[in-house]
Amino acid sequence: MATATTPNATVYVRNLEERVKIDQLKEALSEIFSEYGNIIDLVAKTNLKAKGQAFVVFDDVSSATRAIDEVNGFELFEKPMQLDYARTRSDATVAREEGDSGLETHKRRRLAEKGNDCPSPYKAYTEQLLERKQAAEALEAQKKLKRPPGGVVPDARPAKTTRGAGLKPSGANASAVIPDEYLPPNKILFLRELPESYDVDSLTTIFSRFEGFREVRMVPGRKGIAFVEYEAETGAISAKEATNGMQIGDDGKGIRVTFQRQ
């Protein structure tokens, strides 16, 4: 994964479905990203400027890196998520590392930067219109002089970069990610490649027969995956050994059962 943003513990998520309610969206994001580490904050807002975006704050950078490497391009509510590191540290991270006084300083600095960079909510739009007008006038003047333009007028907007959604990196970060099959045991199982017709009740029938069964959790808006929790690792180990590769559903395809990534 190539990114110009400095790695930090906050993941910036965009291209989210804007019509989904915030509570439902945050629940789905929490289910997905909690597989990669401890989440200390999850921010998603309803205002127009921030719709379709969210910030997932982990307690360490390595968790954020794993999440970006593996979840980028993952479809949520039928839209592929686009992930990157956040440009700045989150309030939750600053408060955790520097306390209340550091958080206040961080907030004041951020407000000052916003005041300098964008004194008016219409500034960026107005500047863009002005630059377009100036470019059109320059081109018209060149035509009147009956000579070809001396150069290409630069577009005021930065070029959008197309990122390979879901592609796994080939660098050092990729080699550090433990394959799912070798994850250490814990009491939560991660199920994949489930038939779309299977719901909580269907999965409960299968997994409740193992010792210490607690619950099955589906991920809202995402078909084919679920989590199963047990009271202790022993129950999860028994369930994984018995069900990984089990053929269920009409197509007879085996399901994938691994331990949740901690």
C-alpha positions as protocol buffer text, in pm:
chain_id: "A"
residue {
  index: 1
  type: MET
  ca { x: 0 y: 0 z: 0 }
}
residue {
  index: 2
  type: ALA
  ca { x: 148 y: 332 z: -110 }
}
residue {
  index: 3
  type: THR
  ca { x: 54 y: 641 z: 87 }
}
residue {
  index: 4
  type: ALA
  ca { x: 208 y: 980 z: 142 }
}
residue {
  index: 5
  type: THR
  ca { x: 44 y: 1017 z: 482 }
}
residue {
  index: 6
  type: THR
  ca { x: 258 y: 947 z: 789 }
}
residue {
  index: 7
  type: PRO
  ca { x: 149 y: 619 z: 955 }
}
residue {
  index: 8
  type: ASN
  ca { x: -48 y: 676 z: 1275 }
}
residue {
  index: 9
  type: ALA
  ca { x: -309 y: 497 z: 1485 }
}
residue {
  index: 10
  type: THR
  ca { x: -612 y: 651 z: 1312 }
}
residue {
  index: 11
  type: VAL
  ca { x: -765 y: 500 z: 997 }
}
residue {
  index: 12
  type: TYR
  ca { x: -953 y: 731 z: 761 }
}
residue {
  index: 13
  type: VAL
  ca { x: -1242 y: 547 z: 592 }
}
residue {
  index: 14
  type: ARG
  ca { x: -1426 y: 692 z: 292 }
}
residue {
  index: 15
  type: ASN
  ca { x: -1669 y: 587 z: 17 }
}
residue {
  index: 16
  type: LEU
  ca { x: -1918 y: 470 z: 281 }
}
residue {
  index: 17
  type: GLU
  ca { x: -2287 y: 437 z: 202 }
}
residue {
  index: 18
  type: GLU
  ca { x: -2438 y: 774 z: 301 }
}
residue {
  index: 19
  type: ARG
  ca { x: -2796 y: 651 z: 333 }
}
residue {
  index: 20
  type: VAL
  ca { x: -2719 y: 417 z: 625 }
}
residue {
  index: 21
  type: LYS
  ca { x: -2800 y: 545 z: 973 }
}
residue {
  index: 22
  type: ILE
  ca { x: -2497 y: 648 z: 1176 }
}
residue {
  index: 23
  type: ASP
  ca { x: -2561 y: 401 z: 1460 }
}
residue {
  index: 24
  type: GLN
  ca { x: -2591 y: 113 z: 1213 }
}
residue {
  index: 25
  type: LEU
  ca { x: -2280 y: 226 z: 1028 }
}
residue {
  index: 26
  type: LYS
  ca { x: -2071 y: 255 z: 1345 }
}
residue {
  index: 27
  type: GLU
  ca { x: -2185 y: -88 z: 1461 }
}
residue {
  index: 28
  type: ALA
  ca { x: -2079 y: -244 z: 1131 }
}
residue {
  index: 29
  type: LEU
  ca { x: -1742 y: -65 z: 1131 }
}
residue {
  index: 30
  type: SER
  ca { x: -1678 y: -170 z: 1490 }
}
residue {
  index: 31
  type: GLU
  ca { x: -1748 y: -535 z: 1409 }
}
residue {
  index: 32
  type: ILE
  ca { x: -1509 y: -528 z: 1112 }
}
residue {
  index: 33
  type: PHE
  ca { x: -1220 y: -327 z: 1255 }
}
residue {
  index: 34
  type: SER
  ca { x: -1221 y: -476 z: 1606 }
}
residue {
  index: 35
  type: GLU
  ca { x: -1068 y: -784 z: 1444 }
}
residue {
  index: 36
  type: TYR
  ca { x: -743 y: -590 z: 1399 }
}
residue {
  index: 37
  type: GLY
  ca { x: -692 y: -436 z: 1741 }
}
residue {
  index: 38
  type: ASN
  ca { x: -835 y: -238 z: 2031 }
}
residue {
  index: 39
  type: ILE
  ca { x: -1053 y: 52 z: 1911 }
}
residue {
  index: 40
  type: ILE
  ca { x: -1046 y: 353 z: 2146 }
}
residue {
  index: 41
  type: ASP
  ca { x: -1272 y: 578 z: 1936 }
}
residue {
  index: 42
  type: LEU
  ca { x: -1489 y: 562 z: 1624 }
}
residue {
  index: 43
  type: VAL
  ca { x: -1609 y: 887 z: 1468 }
}
residue {
  index: 44
  type: ALA
  ca { x: -1878 y: 915 z: 1200 }
}
residue {
  index: 45
  type: LYS
  ca { x: -2087 y: 1229 z: 1153 }
}
residue {
  index: 46
  type: THR
  ca { x: -2411 y: 1323 z: 980 }
}
residue {
  index: 47
  type: ASN
  ca { x: -2323 y: 1670 z: 850 }
}
residue {
  index: 48
  type: LEU
  ca { x: -2303 y: 1707 z: 471 }
}
residue {
  index: 49
  type: LYS
  ca { x: -1928 y: 1763 z: 456 }
}
residue {
  index: 50
  type: ALA
  ca { x: -1846 y: 1453 z: 661 }
}
residue {
  index: 51
  type: LYS
  ca { x: -2105 y: 1208 z: 522 }
}
residue {
  index: 52
  type: GLY
  ca { x: -1964 y: 892 z: 371 }
}
residue {
  index: 53
  type: GLN
  ca { x: -1655 y: 913 z: 592 }
}
residue {
  index: 54
  type: ALA
  ca { x: -1542 y: 780 z: 929 }
}
residue {
  index: 55
  type: PHE
  ca { x: -1235 y: 764 z: 1150 }
}
residue {
  index: 56
  type: VAL
  ca { x: -1139 y: 447 z: 1337 }
}
residue {
  index: 57
  type: VAL
  ca { x: -889 y: 511 z: 1619 }
}
residue {
  index: 58
  type: PHE
  ca { x: -676 y: 219 z: 1741 }
}
residue {
  index: 59
  type: ASP
  ca { x: -448 y: 218 z: 2044 }
}
residue {
  index: 60
  type: ASP
  ca { x: -139 y: 151 z: 1830 }
}
residue {
  index: 61
  type: VAL
  ca { x: -8 y: 214 z: 1478 }
}
residue {
  index: 62
  type: SER
  ca { x: 45 y: -153 z: 1392 }
}
residue {
  index: 63
  type: SER
  ca { x: -328 y: -226 z: 1430 }
}
residue {
  index: 64
  type: ALA
  ca { x: -412 y: 61 z: 1196 }
}
residue {
  index: 65
  type: THR
  ca { x: -156 y: -65 z: 942 }
}
residue {
  index: 66
  type: ARG
  ca { x: -299 y: -419 z: 944 }
}
residue {
  index: 67
  type: ALA
  ca { x: -652 y: -285 z: 902 }
}
residue {
  index: 68
  type: ILE
  ca { x: -556 y: -66 z: 605 }
}
residue {
  index: 69
  type: ASP
  ca { x: -362 y: -348 z: 440 }
}
residue {
  index: 70
  type: GLU
  ca { x: -642 y: -603 z: 470 }
}
residue {
  index: 71
  type: VAL
  ca { x: -972 y: -409 z: 473 }
}
residue {
  index: 72
  type: ASN
  ca { x: -903 y: -164 z: 189 }
}
residue {
  index: 73
  type: GLY
  ca { x: -1157 y: -249 z: -83 }
}
residue {
  index: 74
  type: PHE
  ca { x: -1375 y: -454 z: 155 }
}
residue {
  index: 75
  type: GLU
  ca { x: -1742 y: -403 z: 59 }
}
residue {
  index: 76
  type: LEU
  ca { x: -1970 y: -260 z: 324 }
}
residue {
  index: 77
  type: PHE
  ca { x: -2335 y: -199 z: 231 }
}
residue {
  index: 78
  type: GLU
  ca { x: -2235 y: -290 z: -127 }
}
residue {
  index: 79
  type: LYS
  ca { x: -1971 y: -16 z: -155 }
}
residue {
  index: 80
  type: PRO
  ca { x: -1594 y: -84 z: -139 }
}
residue {
  index: 81
  type: MET
  ca { x: -1432 y: 105 z: 148 }
}
residue {
  index: 82
  type: GLN
  ca { x: -1126 y: 317 z: 72 }
}
residue {
  index: 83
  type: LEU
  ca { x: -875 y: 339 z: 358 }
}
residue {
  index: 84
  type: ASP
  ca { x: -573 y: 548 z: 448 }
}
residue {
  index: 85
  type: TYR
  ca { x: -405 y: 687 z: 756 }
}
residue {
  index: 86
  type: ALA
  ca { x: -567 y: 1005 z: 891 }
}
residue {
  index: 87
  type: ARG
  ca { x: -372 y: 1324 z: 820 }
}
residue {
  index: 88
  type: THR
  ca { x: -352 y: 1420 z: 1187 }
}
residue {
  index: 89
  type: ARG
  ca { x: -372 y: 1244 z: 1521 }
}
residue {
  index: 90
  type: SER
  ca { x: -722 y: 1203 z: 1663 }
}
residue {
  index: 91
  type: ASP
  ca { x: -842 y: 1375 z: 1979 }
}
residue {
  index: 92
  type: ALA
  ca { x: -866 y: 1035 z: 2150 }
}
residue {
  index: 93
  type: THR
  ca { x: -502 y: 956 z: 2068 }
}
residue {
  index: 94
  type: VAL
  ca { x: -377 y: 1296 z: 2188 }
}
residue {
  index: 95
  type: ALA
  ca { x: -579 y: 1270 z: 2511 }
}
residue {
  index: 96
  type: ARG
  ca { x: -443 y: 921 z: 2571 }
}
residue {
  index: 97
  type: GLU
  ca { x: -80 y: 1020 z: 2510 }
}
residue {
  index: 98
  type: GLU
  ca { x: -67 y: 1378 z: 2642 }
}
residue {
  index: 99
  type: GLY
  ca { x: -360 y: 1416 z: 2880 }
}
residue {
  index: 100
  type: ASP
  ca { x: -617 y: 1696 z: 2903 }
}
residue {
  index: 101
  type: SER
  ca { x: -367 y: 1981 z: 2870 }
}
residue {
  index: 102
  type: GLY
  ca { x: -219 y: 1831 z: 2554 }
}
residue {
  index: 103
  type: LEU
  ca { x: -568 y: 1780 z: 2411 }
}
residue {
  index: 104
  type: GLU
  ca { x: -659 y: 2147 z: 2467 }
}
residue {
  index: 105
  type: THR
  ca { x: -338 y: 2258 z: 2293 }
}
residue {
  index: 106
  type: HIS
  ca { x: -414 y: 2020 z: 2005 }
}
residue {
  index: 107
  type: LYS
  ca { x: -766 y: 2160 z: 1965 }
}
residue {
  index: 108
  type: ARG
  ca { x: -646 y: 2523 z: 1972 }
}
residue {
  index: 109
  type: ARG
  ca { x: -382 y: 2450 z: 1710 }
}
residue {
  index: 110
  type: ARG
  ca { x: -637 y: 2278 z: 1489 }
}
residue {
  index: 111
  type: LEU
  ca { x: -882 y: 2568 z: 1515 }
}
residue {
  index: 112
  type: ALA
  ca { x: -605 y: 2815 z: 1433 }
}
residue {
  index: 113
  type: GLU
  ca { x: -506 y: 2615 z: 1126 }
}
residue {
  index: 114
  type: LYS
  ca { x: -866 y: 2598 z: 1009 }
}
residue {
  index: 115
  type: GLY
  ca { x: -901 y: 2971 z: 1058 }
}
residue {
  index: 116
  type: ASN
  ca { x: -593 y: 3042 z: 846 }
}
residue {
  index: 117
  type: ASP
  ca { x: -659 y: 2785 z: 577 }
}
residue {
  index: 118
  type: CYS
  ca { x: -1030 y: 2830 z: 532 }
}
residue {
  index: 119
  type: PRO
  ca { x: -1170 y: 3158 z: 673 }
}
residue {
  index: 120
  type: SER
  ca { x: -1486 y: 3116 z: 470 }
}
residue {
  index: 121
  type: PRO
  ca { x: -1678 y: 2795 z: 389 }
}
residue {
  index: 122
  type: TYR
  ca { x: -1700 y: 2917 z: 30 }
}
residue {
  index: 123
  type: LYS
  ca { x: -1333 y: 3008 z: -11 }
}
residue {
  index: 124
  type: ALA
  ca { x: -1223 y: 2689 z: -187 }
}
residue {
  index: 125
  type: TYR
  ca { x: -1520 y: 2700 z: -424 }
}
residue {
  index: 126
  type: THR
  ca { x: -1468 y: 3070 z: -501 }
}
residue {
  index: 127
  type: GLU
  ca { x: -1096 y: 3022 z: -566 }
}
residue {
  index: 128
  type: GLN
  ca { x: -1169 y: 2733 z: -798 }
}
residue {
  index: 129
  type: LEU
  ca { x: -1415 y: 2945 z: -1002 }
}
residue {
  index: 130
  type: LEU
  ca { x: -1164 y: 3230 z: -1019 }
}
residue {
  index: 131
  type: GLU
  ca { x: -884 y: 3004 z: -1139 }
}
residue {
  index: 132
  type: ARG
  ca { x: -1109 y: 2852 z: -1405 }
}
residue {
  index: 133
  type: LYS
  ca { x: -1208 y: 3199 z: -1523 }
}
residue {
  index: 134
  type: GLN
  ca { x: -844 y: 3310 z: -1540 }
}
residue {
  index: 135
  type: ALA
  ca { x: -751 y: 2998 z: -1736 }
}
residue {
  index: 136
  type: ALA
  ca { x: -1035 y: 3057 z: -1984 }
}
residue {
  index: 137
  type: GLU
  ca { x: -935 y: 3423 z: -2028 }
}
residue {
  index: 138
  type: ALA
  ca { x: -571 y: 3326 z: -2088 }
}
residue {
  index: 139
  type: LEU
  ca { x: -673 y: 3072 z: -2350 }
}
residue {
  index: 140
  type: GLU
  ca { x: -899 y: 3324 z: -2523 }
}
residue {
  index: 141
  type: ALA
  ca { x: -619 y: 3583 z: -2528 }
}
residue {
  index: 142
  type: GLN
  ca { x: -384 y: 3331 z: -2688 }
}
residue {
  index: 143
  type: LYS
  ca { x: -640 y: 3251 z: -2956 }
}
residue {
  index: 144
  type: LYS
  ca { x: -673 y: 3622 z: -3039 }
}
residue {
  index: 145
  type: LEU
  ca { x: -298 y: 3644 z: -3084 }
}
residue {
  index: 146
  type: LYS
  ca { x: -330 y: 3353 z: -3332 }
}
residue {
  index: 147
  type: ARG
  ca { x: -60 y: 3152 z: -3171 }
}
residue {
  index: 148
  type: PRO
  ca { x: -70 y: 2821 z: -2988 }
}
residue {
  index: 149
  type: PRO
  ca { x: -76 y: 2829 z: -2612 }
}
residue {
  index: 150
  type: GLY
  ca { x: 266 y: 2848 z: -2453 }
}
residue {
  index: 151
  type: GLY
  ca { x: 182 y: 2575 z: -2207 }
}
residue {
  index: 152
  type: VAL
  ca { x: -94 y: 2379 z: -2047 }
}
residue {
  index: 153
  type: VAL
  ca { x: -287 y: 2573 z: -1787 }
}
residue {
  index: 154
  type: PRO
  ca { x: -262 y: 2377 z: -1465 }
}
residue {
  index: 155
  type: ASP
  ca { x: -584 y: 2258 z: -1313 }
}
residue {
  index: 156
  type: ALA
  ca { x: -637 y: 2401 z: -966 }
}
residue {
  index: 157
  type: ARG
  ca { x: -764 y: 2071 z: -838 }
}
residue {
  index: 158
  type: PRO
  ca { x: -520 y: 1796 z: -746 }
}
residue {
  index: 159
  type: ALA
  ca { x: -542 y: 1486 z: -964 }
}
residue {
  index: 160
  type: LYS
  ca { x: -732 y: 1200 z: -807 }
}
residue {
  index: 161
  type: THR
  ca { x: -528 y: 888 z: -752 }
}
residue {
  index: 162
  type: THR
  ca { x: -682 y: 555 z: -829 }
}
residue {
  index: 163
  type: ARG
  ca { x: -588 y: 308 z: -562 }
}
residue {
  index: 164
  type: GLY
  ca { x: -602 y: -67 z: -601 }
}
residue {
  index: 165
  type: ALA
  ca { x: -887 y: -154 z: -369 }
}
residue {
  index: 166
  type: GLY
  ca { x: -819 y: -467 z: -174 }
}
residue {
  index: 167
  type: LEU
  ca { x: -475 y: -534 z: -325 }
}
residue {
  index: 168
  type: LYS
  ca { x: -230 y: -673 z: -72 }
}
residue {
  index: 169
  type: PRO
  ca { x: 107 y: -493 z: -51 }
}
residue {
  index: 170
  type: SER
  ca { x: 432 y: -668 z: -132 }
}
residue {
  index: 171
  type: GLY
  ca { x: 649 y: -469 z: 110 }
}
residue {
  index: 172
  type: ALA
  ca { x: 758 y: -527 z: 468 }
}
residue {
  index: 173
  type: ASN
  ca { x: 412 y: -461 z: 612 }
}
residue {
  index: 174
  type: ALA
  ca { x: 264 y: -753 z: 418 }
}
residue {
  index: 175
  type: SER
  ca { x: 520 y: -1001 z: 544 }
}
residue {
  index: 176
  type: ALA
  ca { x: 450 y: -900 z: 903 }
}
residue {
  index: 177
  type: VAL
  ca { x: 80 y: -999 z: 880 }
}
residue {
  index: 178
  type: ILE
  ca { x: 19 y: -1345 z: 1025 }
}
residue {
  index: 179
  type: PRO
  ca { x: -187 y: -1570 z: 793 }
}
residue {
  index: 180
  type: ASP
  ca { x: -535 y: -1643 z: 928 }
}
residue {
  index: 181
  type: GLU
  ca { x: -464 y: -2015 z: 959 }
}
residue {
  index: 182
  type: TYR
  ca { x: -181 y: -1949 z: 1208 }
}
residue {
  index: 183
  type: LEU
  ca { x: -349 y: -1697 z: 1436 }
}
residue {
  index: 184
  type: PRO
  ca { x: -323 y: -1784 z: 1808 }
}
residue {
  index: 185
  type: PRO
  ca { x: -637 y: -1926 z: 1972 }
}
residue {
  index: 186
  type: ASN
  ca { x: -887 y: -1700 z: 2145 }
}
residue {
  index: 187
  type: LYS
  ca { x: -1252 y: -1724 z: 2237 }
}
residue {
  index: 188
  type: ILE
  ca { x: -1393 y: -1551 z: 1926 }
}
residue {
  index: 189
  type: LEU
  ca { x: -1419 y: -1715 z: 1584 }
}
residue {
  index: 190
  type: PHE
  ca { x: -1438 y: -1533 z: 1251 }
}
residue {
  index: 191
  type: LEU
  ca { x: -1660 y: -1704 z: 990 }
}
residue {
  index: 192
  type: ARG
  ca { x: -1632 y: -1639 z: 616 }
}
residue {
  index: 193
  type: GLU
  ca { x: -1781 y: -1767 z: 291 }
}
residue {
  index: 194
  type: LEU
  ca { x: -2115 y: -1834 z: 457 }
}
residue {
  index: 195
  type: PRO
  ca { x: -2423 y: -1897 z: 239 }
}
residue {
  index: 196
  type: GLU
  ca { x: -2634 y: -1583 z: 211 }
}
residue {
  index: 197
  type: SER
  ca { x: -2938 y: -1772 z: 341 }
}
residue {
  index: 198
  type: TYR
  ca { x: -2771 y: -1844 z: 677 }
}
residue {
  index: 199
  type: ASP
  ca { x: -2872 y: -1615 z: 965 }
}
residue {
  index: 200
  type: VAL
  ca { x: -2815 y: -1600 z: 1342 }
}
residue {
  index: 201
  type: ASP
  ca { x: -3053 y: -1889 z: 1414 }
}
residue {
  index: 202
  type: SER
  ca { x: -2899 y: -2116 z: 1149 }
}
residue {
  index: 203
  type: LEU
  ca { x: -2546 y: -2054 z: 1278 }
}
residue {
  index: 204
  type: THR
  ca { x: -2653 y: -2085 z: 1640 }
}
residue {
  index: 205
  type: THR
  ca { x: -2784 y: -2435 z: 1565 }
}
residue {
  index: 206
  type: ILE
  ca { x: -2436 y: -2534 z: 1442 }
}
residue {
  index: 207
  type: PHE
  ca { x: -2212 y: -2359 z: 1694 }
}
residue {
  index: 208
  type: SER
  ca { x: -2419 y: -2379 z: 2015 }
}
residue {
  index: 209
  type: ARG
  ca { x: -2338 y: -2749 z: 2052 }
}
residue {
  index: 210
  type: PHE
  ca { x: -1984 y: -2665 z: 2158 }
}
residue {
  index: 211
  type: GLU
  ca { x: -1898 y: -2594 z: 2522 }
}
residue {
  index: 212
  type: GLY
  ca { x: -1929 y: -2236 z: 2648 }
}
residue {
  index: 213
  type: PHE
  ca { x: -2122 y: -2097 z: 2350 }
}
residue {
  index: 214
  type: ARG
  ca { x: -2229 y: -1735 z: 2403 }
}
residue {
  index: 215
  type: GLU
  ca { x: -2360 y: -1580 z: 2083 }
}
residue {
  index: 216
  type: VAL
  ca { x: -2343 y: -1536 z: 1705 }
}
residue {
  index: 217
  type: ARG
  ca { x: -2296 y: -1183 z: 1573 }
}
residue {
  index: 218
  type: MET
  ca { x: -2372 y: -1094 z: 1211 }
}
residue {
  index: 219
  type: VAL
  ca { x: -2218 y: -784 z: 1049 }
}
residue {
  index: 220
  type: PRO
  ca { x: -2494 y: -543 z: 936 }
}
residue {
  index: 221
  type: GLY
  ca { x: -2483 y: -477 z: 563 }
}
residue {
  index: 222
  type: ARG
  ca { x: -2224 y: -748 z: 493 }
}
residue {
  index: 223
  type: LYS
  ca { x: -2328 y: -1094 z: 381 }
}
residue {
  index: 224
  type: GLY
  ca { x: -2119 y: -1405 z: 413 }
}
residue {
  index: 225
  type: ILE
  ca { x: -1935 y: -1327 z: 739 }
}
residue {
  index: 226
  type: ALA
  ca { x: -2009 y: -1354 z: 1111 }
}
residue {
  index: 227
  type: PHE
  ca { x: -1846 y: -1382 z: 1454 }
}
residue {
  index: 228
  type: VAL
  ca { x: -1906 y: -1656 z: 1713 }
}
residue {
  index: 229
  type: GLU
  ca { x: -1807 y: -1601 z: 2075 }
}
residue {
  index: 230
  type: TYR
  ca { x: -1744 y: -1860 z: 2349 }
}
residue {
  index: 231
  type: GLU
  ca { x: -1680 y: -1824 z: 2722 }
}
residue {
  index: 232
  type: ALA
  ca { x: -1329 y: -1969 z: 2690 }
}
residue {
  index: 233
  type: GLU
  ca { x: -1072 y: -2064 z: 2427 }
}
residue {
  index: 234
  type: THR
  ca { x: -1139 y: -2437 z: 2470 }
}
residue {
  index: 235
  type: GLY
  ca { x: -1489 y: -2409 z: 2326 }
}
residue {
  index: 236
  type: ALA
  ca { x: -1369 y: -2195 z: 2035 }
}
residue {
  index: 237
  type: ILE
  ca { x: -1087 y: -2440 z: 1958 }
}
residue {
  index: 238
  type: SER
  ca { x: -1326 y: -2736 z: 1950 }
}
residue {
  index: 239
  type: ALA
  ca { x: -1573 y: -2547 z: 1730 }
}
residue {
  index: 240
  type: LYS
  ca { x: -1303 y: -2436 z: 1486 }
}
residue {
  index: 241
  type: GLU
  ca { x: -1159 y: -2785 z: 1447 }
}
residue {
  index: 242
  type: ALA
  ca { x: -1503 y: -2934 z: 1386 }
}
residue {
  index: 243
  type: THR
  ca { x: -1650 y: -2672 z: 1152 }
}
residue {
  index: 244
  type: ASN
  ca { x: -1366 y: -2527 z: 942 }
}
residue {
  index: 245
  type: GLY
  ca { x: -1432 y: -2645 z: 588 }
}
residue {
  index: 246
  type: MET
  ca { x: -1780 y: -2772 z: 676 }
}
residue {
  index: 247
  type: GLN
  ca { x: -2002 y: -2783 z: 369 }
}
residue {
  index: 248
  type: ILE
  ca { x: -2332 y: -2608 z: 428 }
}
residue {
  index: 249
  type: GLY
  ca { x: -2591 y: -2452 z: 201 }
}
residue {
  index: 250
  type: ASP
  ca { x: -2711 y: -2562 z: -140 }
}
residue {
  index: 251
  type: ASP
  ca { x: -2379 y: -2509 z: -322 }
}
residue {
  index: 252
  type: GLY
  ca { x: -2191 y: -2741 z: -87 }
}
residue {
  index: 253
  type: LYS
  ca { x: -1906 y: -2493 z: -47 }
}
residue {
  index: 254
  type: GLY
  ca { x: -1696 y: -2521 z: 269 }
}
residue {
  index: 255
  type: ILE
  ca { x: -1698 y: -2232 z: 515 }
}
residue {
  index: 256
  type: ARG
  ca { x: -1379 y: -2074 z: 652 }
}
residue {
  index: 257
  type: VAL
  ca { x: -1346 y: -2062 z: 1030 }
}
residue {
  index: 258
  type: THR
  ca { x: -1047 y: -1889 z: 1192 }
}
residue {
  index: 259
  type: PHE
  ca { x: -974 y: -1723 z: 1524 }
}
residue {
  index: 260
  type: GLN
  ca { x: -1046 y: -1352 z: 1538 }
}
residue {
  index: 261
  type: ARG
  ca { x: -737 y: -1139 z: 1483 }
}
residue {
  index: 262
  type: GLN
  ca { x: -639 y: -971 z: 1811 }
}
